Amino acid sequence: MDNKQIIEILDSWNFWNKDIDTGICRNYYVDKIIEYLNDPEISIIVETGIRRSGKSYISKQVTKRLIKNNFSRKDTLILNLDDERIFNEDYSFLLNAYKIYREKINSDNKAIIIIDEAQEIDGWEKFARGLSERKEAKFIITGSSSKLLSSEFSTLLSGRHIAIYINPLNYIEYLKFKNGSIEDFLENGGFPAVVLSNLKGELIYSYFNTVILKDISQRFNLKNNRDLISLAKFYLTSVGSRITFNSISRFMKMPVKTVYNFSTYLEESNLIFFVNKFSFSVKSRENSPKKVYSIDNSFVNIMGMNLNKINGRLLENTVAATLFFLSRNNANFNFYYWLENNIEVDFVVKFRNIYKIINVSYIINESSREREIKSIIECSNYLNTDTGYIVTLDYDNEEIINNVNIKYISFNNWIKAIFNEFNMNF
């Protein structure tokens, strides 16, 4: 590829001479990335998370915000390594593109370089590390391969780097994208393209298959995907359930090691996540059954279960995904489930040294009220707290029972309150 072709391709990706569609701005992530860019100790920022969660758009939104704040257009460089025009290009493309950028566009100033779908060219990490160490540029990296989500990443980019986890839309963001109902959000989830599309099922199936085939099967050189798909479907139809790898091994007739490995791959791809049982003993937490959840309700929905029977699970899964997001973006935030004497609380949140007890109940009737209150009171006595929350679809109330303040709170009000608590602006 000659220099003229490279500059034409670069020009099509970048804001140098034009504006680019950046979609609906996701303010929390844009603000956070710009905060990191302004930190002299951080030179490489990685957007990580499940594919199709909006990482590429967020990078462009950062660029647009920088330009709006009087950052020179020509001090930004976007490299879209997933472009079909550079298919089969290698590391030399990165070197040539950067050389031409310095010769034709920005010869002197420190640059902000976005490498989108970085995994498509081997050696991208050497390119980013070298320029950042020479203080020629800061980087925003995105990628969909599980290689960028695994423990290998710290080795690839040793030095001053930080990860920001991109989730599908939460409910506050969803309302910016679409004037829809909480029921629609619980059913179809928060992938941006899915929210805006009329072909929701088709898109989600394609996302699921791509995660299985590209992010896991190709990455880990699996010969047969059948057991992996079966395990993924098992987990997605079991959200909110307690599991052990030994019990799954017996039920699915798979070796325990295979179940463990496949579960790790599914977790690294961000399709699912596990929640530990609460215990003051670290050993007990690690050795107890885990609860499984999905990063997005859309995956649960496509498994063909009766929606009328799983509304409660969908609401619980959404609360779990919200807590999971908070845990990945706040160092002192942890959450667990609680179980003692066959009495269970859905979530115990620990932030610093403060505990919060949360149950989830889609509707409140006499039987559900009695069950939720009983477990909250038991857990409150165990943790020596005086308040418990019951997140519902649309019911708000408050009562005091056995000196415990029971707060019923609709999901809409709960998610607003918890984001306000952590000063998160969406």
HELIX and SHEET records of a PDB file:
HELIX    1   1 ASN A    3  TRP A   13  1                                  11    
HELIX    2   2 ASN A   27  LEU A   37  1                                  11    
HELIX    3   3 LYS A   55  LYS A   68  1                                  14    
HELIX    4   4 ARG A   73  ASP A   75  5                                   3    
HELIX    5   5 GLU A   84  ILE A   86  5                                   3    
HELIX    6   6 TYR A   91  LYS A  104  1                                  14    
HELIX    7   7 ALA A  118  GLU A  120  5                                   3    
HELIX    8   8 TRP A  124  GLU A  133  1                                  10    
HELIX    9   9 SER A  146  LEU A  148  5                                   3    
HELIX   10  10 GLU A  152  LEU A  156  1                                   5    
HELIX   11  11 TYR A  171  PHE A  177  1                                   7    
HELIX   12  12 ILE A  182  ASN A  188  1                                   7    
HELIX   13  13 PRO A  192  VAL A  195  1                                   4    
HELIX   14  14 LYS A  200  THR A  210  1                                  11    
HELIX   15  15 VAL A  211  GLN A  218  3                                   8    
HELIX   16  16 ARG A  226  LEU A  236  1                                  11    
HELIX   17  17 PHE A  245  MET A  252  1                                   8    
HELIX   18  18 VAL A  256  GLU A  268  1                                  13    
HELIX   19  19 VAL A  282  ASN A  287  1                                   6    
HELIX   20  20 ASN A  297  ASN A  301  1                                   5    
HELIX   21  21 LEU A  307  ASN A  329  1                                  23    
HELIX   22  22 GLU A  366  LEU A  383  1                                  18    
HELIX   23  23 PHE A  411  GLU A  421  1                                  11    
SHEET    1   A 5 THR A  76  ASN A  80  0                                        
SHEET    2   A 5 ALA A 111  ASP A 116  1                                        
SHEET    3   A 5 ALA A 137  THR A 142  1                                        
SHEET    4   A 5 ILE A  44  THR A  48  1                                        
SHEET    5   A 5 HIS A 161  TYR A 165  1                                        
SHEET    1   B 3 ARG A 242  ILE A 243  0                                        
SHEET    2   B 3 LYS A 290  SER A 294 -1                                        
SHEET    3   B 3 ILE A 272  VAL A 275 -1                                        
SHEET    1   C 6 PHE A 333  GLU A 340  0                                        
SHEET    2   C 6 ILE A 343  PHE A 351 -1                                        
SHEET    3   C 6 ILE A 354  VAL A 360 -1                                        
SHEET    4   C 6 THR A 387  THR A 392  1                                        
SHEET    5   C 6 VAL A 404  SER A 410  1                                        
SHEET    6   C 6 ASN A 397  ILE A 401 -1                                        
END                                                                             
